[in-house]
Amino acid sequence: MGSRVKNQHTAWPSLLSTIFILFSGACSSESSSVPPAANAPEAVSNESPAKLLIIGQDLGAIRGYMASDCCLTPDGLTAYLDFYDLLTEGDFGGLGIDSHGDPLDFEFEWGAGPVGAYQTATEFGVDGLAIGLSITENEHPGGLSRLIQGELDAEILQLARFGQLIKGPIYLRIGYEFDGAWNQGYADSDQYVAAYRRIVDVLRDQDATNFEFIWQSGTSTVDDIIDGGHEDIRQWYPGDDYVDWMGFSWFMNSHETVRVSPSYQPPTPLELTKELLAFARQRGKPVMIAEASPQAMDLNENFMANHAPIWDGEAASDPVEMSDDQIWDHWFEPLFELLEENRDIIHALAYINADWDSQTMWGPPYESGFWGDSRLETNKAIATRFNTEIENWKTSK
């Protein structure tokens, strides 16, 4: 989900950020209905890629997954970058290389586990790298305008340099969750589109052929609550020539609805997802579930609790014990039903395998809500079923 201070790691806005965003002037509609796909000509489909399992989202989480031998070897791993700091001494935006292209001998800790895109791409023997590239103005006011005008082309060239060091494909999610109210600057969709295109154009000028470009929606019901209505995601679309994949986030139960008393009832997560899938089919684009995690559930201690006051109540309150079967039925089963029903178009699943609650960014006092523990290696029964379903998804026609 969206980013906060030094946060490119996905999550919902803090309550204070939410209050600010409510008055930030983001565009919204009064209707809760999801608009149909535009009546544009059908785009020509490219050859369908293989089914990909991607694991993230920080080095600690990936190391735990890989060392446990609990699960299938992934086809890709996830890393996150702050675009504006790619050349900044100290953390280099989480890239894992310095301004000369030399690998760093340290990993940067942002409060959500150690990060380093270069280390992620080279440590585990996994070729694919999925990068969430934050270009929000949360910590960089006016950044998108500077990017569009070419003032930050050096940062794009640094991305190209990084790509030359990586042998596998890089799935670059530019300005991920573009429709999330927590991502400041993206509300101006024209500005977002221009910035996205600038990054793609400069990388292509550098013959950075191992990059594939992902346009990722948040498909977030909470975003619609913040905005007070549903926005048409097509206003952020950079165009077929600039998008290799479409992507979306998947955190809730597919039919989950807000449990507090809002003045507006948003579409369900499944309705928002179907909107994006319909558009992807129309444009002939493969789809990646770019961020997926069983929100507010603990696979290790087997319980579920409230996520946040804006949704269901005080964060981490009202815990409910759940059996492995109940956990599976609530979140994993709907996920695999979605994959099976849309196997013609969904070709990648990026699972967040993290002990959210142990990380300072996501743990108490839960400013970004309660997320729990999604590590598959802590629950043998869930991991075994997960492996079986992934294998079936990858191999069945």
C-alpha positions as CSV (number, residue, x, y, z in Angstrom):
1,M,0.0,0.0,0.0
2,G,1.0,3.7,0.3
3,S,4.2,5.2,1.5
4,R,5.0,7.4,4.5
5,V,8.3,8.7,5.8
6,K,11.0,6.4,4.4
7,N,8.3,3.9,3.7
8,Q,8.1,2.3,0.3
9,H,6.9,-1.0,1.8
10,T,3.1,-0.9,1.3
11,A,0.5,-0.1,3.9
12,W,-2.5,1.9,4.7
13,P,-2.2,5.5,5.9
14,S,-1.7,6.3,9.5
15,L,-4.7,7.8,11.2
16,L,-3.1,11.2,11.3
17,S,-2.2,10.9,7.6
18,T,-5.8,9.9,6.9
19,I,-7.1,13.1,8.6
20,F,-4.8,15.1,6.4
21,I,-5.7,13.4,3.2
22,L,-9.4,13.8,3.8
23,F,-8.8,17.5,3.3
24,S,-6.2,17.2,0.5
25,G,-8.6,17.9,-2.3
26,A,-8.3,14.5,-4.1
27,C,-10.8,14.1,-6.8
28,S,-13.7,11.8,-6.0
29,S,-17.1,10.9,-7.3
30,E,-20.3,10.6,-5.3
31,S,-21.3,7.3,-6.8
32,S,-20.1,4.0,-5.2
33,S,-20.6,2.1,-8.5
34,V,-17.6,0.8,-10.4
35,P,-17.6,2.2,-14.0
36,P,-17.5,-0.3,-16.9
37,A,-14.4,-0.5,-19.0
38,A,-14.0,2.1,-21.7
39,N,-15.4,1.4,-25.1
40,A,-11.9,1.6,-26.7
41,P,-10.7,-0.8,-29.4
42,E,-9.4,-4.1,-28.2
43,A,-5.6,-4.1,-27.8
44,V,-3.6,-7.0,-29.3
45,S,-2.6,-9.5,-26.7
46,N,1.1,-10.4,-26.4
47,E,2.2,-14.0,-25.8
48,S,1.1,-14.9,-22.3
49,P,4.0,-15.1,-19.8
50,A,4.5,-18.1,-17.5
51,K,2.9,-18.1,-14.1
52,L,5.2,-16.4,-11.5
53,L,5.4,-16.7,-7.7
54,I,7.2,-13.6,-6.2
55,I,8.1,-13.4,-2.5
56,G,8.9,-10.3,-0.4
57,Q,8.9,-7.7,0.9
58,D,12.2,-7.2,2.8
59,L,15.4,-9.1,3.0
60,G,14.7,-10.4,6.5
61,A,11.3,-11.8,5.3
62,I,12.9,-13.4,2.2
63,R,15.7,-14.9,4.2
64,G,13.2,-16.5,6.6
65,Y,11.2,-17.9,3.7
66,M,14.2,-19.3,1.8
67,A,16.0,-20.7,4.9
68,S,12.9,-22.5,6.2
69,D,12.5,-24.7,3.1
70,C,8.8,-24.5,3.8
71,C,7.7,-23.6,0.3
72,L,8.3,-23.5,-3.4
73,T,11.3,-21.7,-4.7
74,P,10.0,-18.3,-6.0
75,D,10.4,-17.0,-9.5
76,G,11.1,-13.5,-8.3
77,L,11.7,-11.4,-5.1
78,T,10.4,-8.0,-4.1
79,A,12.3,-4.8,-3.2
80,Y,11.2,-1.2,-2.8
81,L,13.0,2.0,-3.8
82,D,12.6,5.7,-3.1
83,F,13.2,7.2,-6.5
84,Y,14.3,10.6,-5.3
85,D,17.1,9.2,-3.1
86,L,18.7,6.9,-5.6
87,L,21.8,9.1,-5.6
88,T,21.6,10.3,-2.0
89,E,24.6,9.3,0.2
90,G,23.6,7.1,3.1
91,D,20.8,4.9,1.8
92,F,20.8,5.5,-2.0
93,G,17.1,5.0,-1.9
94,G,17.4,1.3,-1.0
95,L,19.1,0.4,-4.3
96,G,22.0,-1.4,-2.7
97,I,24.6,0.3,-5.0
98,D,26.3,3.6,-4.7
99,S,26.4,6.5,-7.2
100,H,29.3,4.8,-9.1
101,G,27.4,1.5,-9.4
102,D,29.4,-0.3,-6.8
103,P,27.6,-2.7,-4.4
104,L,27.2,-1.4,-0.8
105,D,28.5,-3.4,2.1
106,F,25.5,-2.6,4.3
107,E,21.7,-2.9,4.2
108,F,19.5,0.0,5.0
109,E,17.0,-0.5,7.8
110,W,13.8,1.6,7.3
111,G,11.8,0.2,10.2
112,A,10.3,-2.6,8.1
113,G,13.2,-4.9,7.7
114,P,16.5,-4.6,5.9
115,V,16.4,-3.4,2.3
116,G,18.7,-3.5,-0.6
117,A,17.6,-4.2,-4.2
118,Y,21.0,-5.4,-5.3
119,Q,21.3,-7.8,-2.4
120,T,17.8,-9.0,-3.1
121,A,18.6,-9.7,-6.7
122,T,21.9,-11.4,-6.1
123,E,21.8,-13.3,-2.7
124,F,19.3,-16.0,-3.3
125,G,19.9,-17.4,-6.8
126,V,16.5,-16.1,-8.0
127,D,16.6,-14.1,-11.2
128,G,13.3,-12.1,-11.2
129,L,13.2,-8.9,-9.2
130,A,9.9,-7.0,-8.7
131,I,10.6,-3.4,-7.6
132,G,8.1,-1.0,-6.1
133,L,9.3,2.4,-7.2
134,S,7.9,5.2,-5.1
135,I,7.7,8.6,-6.8
136,T,5.3,10.1,-4.3
137,E,5.7,13.7,-3.1
138,N,5.1,12.7,0.6
139,E,8.7,13.6,1.5
140,H,9.6,15.4,-1.8
141,P,7.2,18.3,-2.5
142,G,7.3,19.2,-6.2
143,G,9.2,16.1,-7.0
144,L,6.9,15.0,-9.9
145,S,7.2,18.3,-11.7
146,R,11.0,18.1,-11.5
147,L,10.9,14.6,-12.7
148,I,8.7,15.5,-15.7
149,Q,11.0,18.4,-16.6
150,G,14.0,16.2,-16.8
151,E,15.7,17.5,-13.7
152,L,15.9,14.0,-12.2
153,D,17.1,12.1,-15.3
154,A,20.3,11.2,-13.4
155,E,18.2,9.2,-11.0
156,I,16.6,7.3,-14.0
157,L,20.1,6.7,-15.4
158,Q,21.0,5.2,-12.0
159,L,18.1,2.8,-12.4
160,A,19.4,1.9,-15.9
161,R,22.9,1.3,-14.4
162,F,21.4,-0.9,-11.8
163,G,19.6,-2.9,-14.5
164,Q,22.9,-3.6,-16.2
165,L,24.1,-5.3,-13.0
166,I,21.1,-7.6,-12.8
167,K,20.9,-10.6,-15.1
168,G,17.2,-11.4,-14.7
169,P,14.0,-9.5,-15.5
170,I,13.1,-6.4,-13.4
171,Y,9.3,-5.8,-13.0
172,L,9.2,-2.1,-12.3
173,R,6.1,-0.9,-10.6
174,I,6.3,2.8,-11.2
175,G,4.4,4.9,-8.7
176,Y,2.6,1.8,-7.4
177,E,-0.9,2.2,-6.0
178,F,-1.3,5.3,-8.1
179,D,-4.9,5.7,-6.9
180,G,-4.1,5.5,-3.1
181,A,-4.9,8.7,-1.3
182,W,-1.9,8.2,0.9
183,N,0.4,8.7,-2.1
184,Q,0.7,12.5,-2.3
185,G,1.1,13.9,-5.8
186,Y,-0.7,11.1,-7.6
187,A,-4.1,12.8,-7.3
188,D,-3.1,14.9,-10.3
189,S,-3.5,12.0,-12.8
190,D,-2.0,14.0,-15.7
191,Q,1.1,14.7,-13.7
192,Y,1.4,11.0,-12.6
193,V,1.1,9.9,-16.3
194,A,3.7,12.3,-17.4
195,A,6.1,11.2,-14.7
196,Y,5.5,7.5,-15.4
197,R,6.2,8.1,-19.1
198,R,9.4,10.1,-18.4
199,I,10.9,7.2,-16.5
200,V,10.0,4.7,-19.2
201,D,11.3,6.9,-22.0
202,V,14.6,7.5,-20.4
203,L,15.1,3.8,-19.5
204,R,14.3,2.8,-23.1
205,D,16.7,5.4,-24.4
206,Q,19.4,3.6,-22.4
207,D,18.4,0.3,-23.9
208,A,17.4,-1.1,-20.5
209,T,15.8,-4.1,-22.1
210,N,15.4,-6.2,-18.9
211,F,12.8,-3.8,-17.4
212,E,9.1,-4.6,-17.7
213,F,6.8,-1.8,-16.6
214,I,3.9,-2.4,-14.3
215,W,0.9,-0.1,-13.7
216,Q,-0.4,-0.9,-10.3
217,S,-3.7,0.1,-8.8
218,G,-4.3,-0.2,-5.0
219,T,-7.9,-1.6,-5.6
220,S,-8.5,-0.3,-2.1
221,T,-11.9,0.1,-0.5
222,V,-10.3,2.2,2.2
223,D,-9.1,4.6,-0.4
224,D,-12.6,5.0,-1.6
225,I,-13.7,5.6,2.0
226,I,-11.1,8.4,2.3
227,D,-12.1,9.9,-1.0
228,G,-15.8,9.6,-0.3
229,G,-16.4,8.0,-3.6
230,H,-15.0,5.8,-6.4
231,E,-12.6,7.2,-9.0
232,D,-12.2,5.8,-12.5
233,I,-8.7,4.3,-12.6
234,R,-8.4,4.8,-16.4
235,Q,-7.5,8.5,-15.8
236,W,-4.1,7.3,-14.6
237,Y,-3.4,5.0,-17.5
238,P,-0.1,5.9,-19.3
239,G,-1.1,4.1,-22.5
240,D,-0.6,0.7,-24.0
241,D,2.9,1.6,-25.3
242,Y,4.0,2.3,-21.7
243,V,2.5,-0.6,-19.8
244,D,3.7,-4.2,-20.0
245,W,1.6,-5.4,-17.1
246,M,-1.3,-4.2,-15.0
247,G,-1.2,-4.9,-11.3
248,F,-3.3,-4.6,-8.2
249,S,-3.1,-5.1,-4.4
250,W,-5.0,-7.9,-2.5
251,F,-5.2,-7.7,1.3
252,M,-8.8,-8.2,2.3
253,N,-11.3,-11.0,2.0
254,S,-12.9,-10.6,-1.4
255,H,-16.3,-9.7,-0.2
256,E,-15.3,-7.8,3.0
257,T,-17.2,-4.6,3.8
258,V,-16.6,-1.8,6.2
259,R,-17.8,-2.6,9.7
260,V,-17.8,0.9,11.2
261,S,-20.6,3.3,10.2
262,P,-19.4,5.3,7.1
263,S,-21.5,7.8,5.2
264,Y,-20.4,5.9,2.1
265,Q,-20.3,2.2,1.4
266,P,-17.5,1.5,-1.1
267,P,-17.3,-1.3,-3.6
268,T,-16.0,-4.6,-2.3
269,P,-12.4,-5.6,-3.0
270,L,-13.6,-8.1,-5.5
271,E,-15.6,-5.5,-7.4
272,L,-12.6,-3.2,-7.6
273,T,-10.4,-6.1,-8.8
274,K,-12.9,-7.0,-11.5
275,E,-12.8,-3.4,-12.7
276,L,-9.1,-3.7,-13.3
277,L,-9.2,-7.1,-14.8
278,A,-11.9,-6.0,-17.3
279,F,-9.7,-3.1,-18.3
280,A,-6.6,-5.4,-18.6
281,R,-8.5,-7.8,-20.9
282,Q,-9.6,-4.9,-23.0
283,R,-6.1,-3.6,-23.4
284,G,-4.6,-7.1,-23.8
285,K,-2.3,-6.9,-20.8
286,P,-1.2,-9.6,-18.4
287,V,-1.9,-8.9,-14.7
288,M,0.2,-9.2,-11.6
289,I,-1.2,-9.4,-8.1
290,A,1.7,-7.1,-7.1
291,E,1.1,-7.1,-3.3
292,A,-0.8,-9.8,-1.4
293,S,-1.0,-10.5,2.3
294,P,-3.7,-11.8,4.7
295,Q,-4.4,-8.5,6.3
296,A,-4.8,-8.4,10.1
297,M,-4.3,-12.1,10.4
298,D,-1.6,-14.0,12.4
299,L,-0.6,-17.3,10.8
300,N,1.8,-18.1,13.7
301,E,-0.6,-17.5,16.6
302,N,-3.8,-18.3,14.6
303,F,-6.0,-15.3,15.1
304,M,-7.5,-12.3,13.4
305,A,-8.0,-8.8,14.9
306,N,-9.3,-5.4,13.9
307,H,-7.2,-3.6,11.3
308,A,-8.0,0.1,11.9
309,P,-10.7,2.5,13.2
310,I,-11.5,3.7,9.6
311,W,-12.4,0.1,8.8
312,D,-13.5,-2.2,11.6
313,G,-12.3,-0.8,15.0
314,E,-9.3,0.0,17.1
315,A,-6.2,-1.6,15.6
316,A,-5.3,-5.1,17.0
317,S,-8.4,-5.1,19.2
318,D,-11.1,-7.9,19.4
319,P,-8.8,-10.8,18.5
320,V,-10.6,-13.9,17.3
321,E,-8.9,-17.3,17.4
322,M,-9.0,-19.1,14.1
323,S,-8.2,-22.7,13.0
324,D,-6.0,-23.3,10.1
325,D,-9.0,-24.2,8.0
326,Q,-10.8,-20.9,9.0
327,I,-7.7,-18.9,8.1
328,W,-7.5,-20.7,4.7
329,D,-11.2,-20.2,4.0
330,H,-11.2,-16.5,4.9
331,W,-8.3,-15.3,2.8
332,F,-6.3,-18.0,0.9
333,E,-9.3,-19.8,-0.7
334,P,-10.7,-16.6,-2.2
335,L,-7.2,-15.7,-3.5
336,F,-6.8,-19.0,-5.3
337,E,-10.4,-18.9,-6.6
338,L,-9.5,-15.5,-8.1
339,L,-6.3,-17.0,-9.7
340,E,-8.2,-19.9,-11.1
341,E,-11.1,-17.9,-12.5
342,N,-8.8,-15.5,-14.1
343,R,-5.9,-17.8,-15.1
344,D,-6.1,-16.5,-18.7
345,I,-4.9,-13.1,-17.5
346,I,-3.4,-13.2,-14.0
347,H,0.2,-14.4,-14.5
348,A,2.0,-13.4,-11.3
349,L,1.4,-13.4,-7.6
350,A,3.6,-11.4,-5.3
351,Y,3.1,-12.6,-1.7
352,I,4.3,-10.6,1.3
353,N,5.7,-13.1,3.7
354,A,6.4,-10.9,6.7
355,D,6.1,-10.7,10.5
356,W,4.6,-7.2,10.2
357,D,3.9,-7.0,13.9
358,S,7.7,-7.2,14.8
359,Q,8.6,-4.2,12.6
360,T,8.6,-0.7,14.1
361,M,6.9,0.7,11.0
362,W,3.9,-1.7,11.3
363,G,3.9,-2.8,14.9
364,P,2.5,-1.1,18.1
365,P,1.1,1.6,18.3
366,Y,-0.2,0.6,14.9
367,E,-0.3,4.0,13.2
368,S,-0.8,2.2,9.9
369,G,-3.2,-0.4,11.3
370,F,-2.7,-3.9,12.5
371,W,-1.2,-6.3,9.9
372,G,-0.2,-9.4,11.8
373,D,2.1,-12.2,10.7
374,S,1.9,-13.6,7.2
375,R,4.9,-15.8,7.3
376,L,4.1,-19.2,5.6
377,E,7.0,-20.9,7.4
378,T,5.3,-20.4,10.7
379,N,2.2,-22.5,9.8
380,K,3.0,-25.9,8.2
381,A,-0.6,-26.6,7.3
382,I,-1.1,-23.3,5.5
383,A,2.2,-23.6,3.8
384,T,1.5,-27.1,2.5
385,R,-1.8,-26.1,1.0
386,F,-0.3,-22.9,-0.4
387,N,2.4,-25.0,-2.2
388,T,-0.2,-27.3,-3.7
389,E,-2.4,-24.5,-5.0
390,I,0.6,-22.6,-6.5
391,E,1.7,-25.8,-8.3
392,N,-1.8,-26.4,-9.6
393,W,-2.1,-22.8,-10.8
394,K,1.3,-23.0,-12.5
395,T,0.7,-26.3,-14.3
396,S,-3.0,-26.7,-15.0
397,K,-4.4,-25.4,-18.3
